[in-house]
């Protein structure tokens, strides 16, 4: 048994760990699309409830059972934090002090962060978009404090990725795949899912 370590799967050690946060009123398409695409890409994606309960209802009353509660999450083992939008989901995310502390910690360490739709407002209120290109759902531009607000479907500026909304969820997920894994993996997925000209 001295050589048992040889049989460990090295791919498991390299797998990227990602958390998608679920608050009451999250946008279902944005959350589920990101989870699906990143799992196809080979990332270890966990859904994390910030509500204190694993059962979380989306903006259109779709019930989703989260993998874990915020309080159970080992953030030291996480490579990226992702915030779906939706209302009141984005406001509920912004009201969670523990989540905001983790976002700031990741930002300080230059670890990847992503938010879509109304959820970039969380980044804006934390002043981590200052001088960065970013996008959001129309009407929330003023929440992106001192950001260079764009009209593109998605924007990656350094370690921060933002997306505009439901219709851009697939491109948003591919942009995350590109940042987290590689452009080759994102292109491979886009081709397999028949996403034309996403880049």
Secondary structure, DSSP 8 states (H G I E B T S, - for coil): -TTGGGGS-HHHHH--EEEEEE-TTB-HHHHHHHHHHHHHHT-EEEEEESSSSSEEEBTT--EEE-SEEGGG--GGG-SEEEE---TTHHHHHHT-HHHHHHHHHHHHTT--EEEETTTHHHHHHTT--TT-EE--STT-GGGSTT-EE--SSEEEETTEEEE-SGGGHHHHHHHHHHHHT-HHHHHHHHHHTT-TT--
